[in-house]
Amino acid sequence: MLAIRLPENIEKRLDHLAKRTGRTKTFYAREALLAHIEDLEDTYLAEASLKKIRSGQSKTISLESMIKKHGLED
């Protein structure tokens, strides 16, 4: 179970959409989440990785080194 607090204008838009289409607000909230969860994961995980790199907790490797390491040279 999930409860979501939305800004009033978004709540009204969602309610209007649900009434006009005969679907539930939950249906549209679920659709939006399913459509965007991967992008959200990518964004927040990338931000966390960048924070670790900047703080020195993680190291980077150059593309050239990665190519050599995995034998992808021409």
C-alpha positions as CSV (number, residue, x, y, z in Angstrom):
1,M,0.0,0.0,0.0
2,L,1.3,3.5,-0.9
3,A,-0.1,6.9,0.0
4,I,1.1,9.9,-2.0
5,R,0.6,13.5,-1.1
6,L,0.4,15.6,-4.3
7,P,0.3,19.3,-4.9
8,E,-3.4,20.4,-5.2
9,N,-3.1,21.3,-8.9
10,I,-1.7,17.9,-9.7
11,E,-4.4,16.2,-7.6
12,K,-7.1,18.1,-9.5
13,R,-5.6,17.2,-12.9
14,L,-5.4,13.6,-11.9
15,D,-8.9,13.6,-10.7
16,H,-10.1,15.2,-13.9
17,L,-8.3,12.7,-16.0
18,A,-9.7,9.8,-14.1
19,K,-13.2,11.0,-14.3
20,R,-13.0,11.7,-18.1
21,T,-11.5,8.3,-18.9
22,G,-13.3,6.1,-16.4
23,R,-10.0,5.0,-14.9
24,T,-8.9,5.4,-11.3
25,K,-6.4,7.9,-10.0
26,T,-4.5,4.9,-8.8
27,F,-4.3,3.5,-12.3
28,Y,-2.6,6.7,-13.6
29,A,-0.3,7.1,-10.6
30,R,0.8,3.5,-11.2
31,E,1.3,4.1,-14.9
32,A,3.4,7.2,-14.2
33,L,5.6,5.4,-11.7
34,L,6.1,2.4,-14.0
35,A,7.0,4.7,-16.9
36,H,9.6,6.7,-14.9
37,I,11.0,4.5,-12.2
38,E,14.0,3.4,-14.3
39,D,14.9,7.0,-15.0
40,L,14.6,7.9,-11.3
41,E,16.8,5.0,-10.3
42,D,19.4,5.9,-12.9
43,T,19.5,9.5,-11.8
44,Y,19.7,8.9,-8.0
45,L,22.2,6.0,-8.4
46,A,24.4,8.2,-10.7
47,E,24.3,11.1,-8.2
48,A,25.3,8.7,-5.4
49,S,28.2,7.4,-7.4
50,L,29.4,10.9,-8.3
51,K,29.3,11.8,-4.6
52,K,31.5,8.8,-3.8
53,I,33.9,9.7,-6.6
54,R,34.2,13.4,-5.5
55,S,34.7,12.4,-1.9
56,G,37.5,9.9,-2.8
57,Q,35.5,6.8,-1.7
58,S,35.4,5.5,-5.3
59,K,37.9,5.6,-8.1
60,T,37.4,6.1,-11.8
61,I,39.1,4.3,-14.8
62,S,39.7,5.9,-18.2
63,L,38.0,4.6,-21.3
64,E,41.3,3.7,-22.7
65,S,42.2,1.6,-19.7
66,M,38.8,-0.1,-19.8
67,I,39.2,-1.0,-23.5
68,K,42.7,-2.5,-22.8
69,K,41.5,-4.4,-19.7
70,H,38.7,-6.1,-21.7
71,G,40.6,-6.7,-24.9
72,L,38.5,-4.5,-27.0
73,E,41.3,-2.9,-28.9
74,D,41.2,-3.0,-32.7
